[in-house]
Amino acid sequence: MSQSISDLEQDIEQTRARLDRTIDQIQDRLSPASIVDEMLGTVRQSPMNGLYDGALAAVRRNPVPVMLIAAGVGWLLHRVSEDARRRRHMEEAARSAEAVAVINDGAARVYDPDRPTDHPAADAVARPQAARI
């Protein structure tokens, strides 16, 4: 009986060791460096290998201009997405203004600070003060 328990414990330890190695291999494959290496390996096997090597050499020779170009492209993409978001917002505002115009029987109301209000309560409040003066 004691022999079978020690055999089971040894088998469990071997299984744990295999599992640890497998987890380490998976973590190594999923690390950012290995993913980039795998992608670069795929590019290197393509017919555009010479173009890739030339671009990589140019990046290594001139890292600052490449970083500035990357920052400029990133800024451009950000501005394009902001403009698209702003355009969608303006279109939604125009649609809601059209909906208000339809609700008000086509007469959309616009606030004009120089124009007197048509609100009866505001007129009633304004009249007694005028009468007192």
Secondary structure, 3 states (H helix, E strand, C coil): CHHHHHHHHHHHHHHHHHHHHHHHHHHHHCCHHHHHHHHHHHHHCCCCHHHHHHHHHHHHHCHHHHHHHHHHHHHHHHHHHHHHHHHHHHHHHHHHHHHHHHHCCCCCCCCCCCCCCCCHHHHHHHHHHHHHC
